[in-house]
């Protein structure tokens, strides 16, 4: 068993037994340290960015404007390295002091060559991976980190994407994020499914033990089934299938995290497999997906136990997701970064 897994077991065992445990006292990440980036060439991006800023109470100076030219009347899904370099320079030049993370308020672009745009912004482009996307990725220095100030401690500004293609769904996502940011989660369940799609179960051995985290009112359930059905208490839903069935019967609570281990869930506007957008449409607050074929390395997807540990410790969705992926170059993180239902 790997050392970081061993470190997690005493913590989760304490939580499941109802024993006291809390993160080390430290400066936390908050709304004032988040910048929102909007694309002035995309009306929905501008509208949603301002709605988000007001809803979460971010200062006006934290709103950054850029221009991404449309292609064929639509924003490009993928940028090349040169285009991205100019975009990042434009964003960084406008950031006020103290910014630890950025939220890209648009649906596309979501990829930079073979990398996700959130990873390219945070870690830089992993060019070598594009020659063989099924190869190992570069290690994430923020994986399972203890700190809460990524730029201050690791010189990494975390990035997340907030989809804006549908205004009503974007507004609903903002509402869920605001509700979850208050840190008032009620009784809920974290579900971990081992499915019949064997190749997509590569992280099943990393699922946290079943039980109950009494201090958080959170049940942890491991199940062998292809989909949840008729449940109304979902805070975490992690599975491995190409397309998740019966989402219309599932009720996600504000702040819910949900993702599926499959090839290209992060190809948001693609049609080959289920887009990660479907999780948000169904009511999740944050999710994850790969923009190009990663093969089934568990390191390229959220580590279930690491993700749960940081989220129930009161960290935000952007922190928990970024800390849970060991090789994140191809992985797109999307949703509301300030969601923190277990904030204390």
C-alpha positions, 0 to 999 in steps of 0.5 A: 500500500502506498504511503499516502494511502496509509496516512489517510486510513487513521484519519478516515477511521477516526471520522467513521468511528465518530472520534474527533479529528480536524485539519491543522489550524491554518489560513483558509482559502476564501471568496476574496482570493478567487478571480473570475475570468469572463470572455467578452466575446461570449455574452453568457460568460459575461452575464454568468460571471457577474451573477457569480461575483455578486452571489458569492460577494467577490470584489469587483476588482476580482473580475477579469475580462479577456477576449477569445475569438469565436470560430464558426460563430462558436468559441473554440473547444481547444486552444493551441499552445500559442493561443493559450500562452497569450490568454494566460498572460492576459489573465495574469496581468489583470489579477489583483494581489492575493489571488489563489485561484481562478474561475473560468466562466465559460463552457469552451474552450476547455482544452489546450492541445491534449491538456485540460485548460484548468490543468494547463493554467495551474501546472503549465502544459504537459507537452510530452503527454500529447505524443502518447496520451495513454502514458503517465502524466507529470505528478501534481505537487498539490496532491494531498497537500495540507496547505490552504493557500496554493499560490502562497505555498506552492506557487500554483494558482488553481483553476476551475471552469464554470459552464455558461452555455445554458443560463438557467442551469448556470443560475441553478449551479450558482444557487447550489454553490452559495447554499453549500458555501455556508457549511451547513450540510445535513445528513447525506451519503457518499456513494461509491459504485463498482460497476460491470465495466471492469476496465473503468473500476481501476480506482475501486480499491481506493474507495473509502471504507463503508461506515458513517462519519458521525461528526459530519452526518455522512454515511459512506456506502460502497455498492456493486451496481451500475447506477444509483436509482431513487436516492435523495441524499447524495453528497458524493457519487463516484463510479466507473462507466461510459455513461451514467444511467438513471440520473433523473431519479437521483437527488443531489444535495447542495455541494455534491461532488460527482464524477465517472471514470471514463475516457473523455467525460471532459470533452464537454461538447463531444458526443462519444461518451457522457459529458461531465456537464450531465452531472451538473445538469442533474444537480451536482455542484462540482465534477471532473472529466478527462478531455483526451483519452487517458487510459484507466490510470487511477492517478488521472482521476480523483482519488476517492479517499483523498477527495473525501478526506479534504472535503469533509475537513471543510475544504472547498470543492476546488481544493478537494478536487485539485488535491485528489488527482495525482496526474491531472494534466488531462483532467478538467475540473468544473463547477462551483469552486467555493462549495464547502458544505462541511466548512467549520 
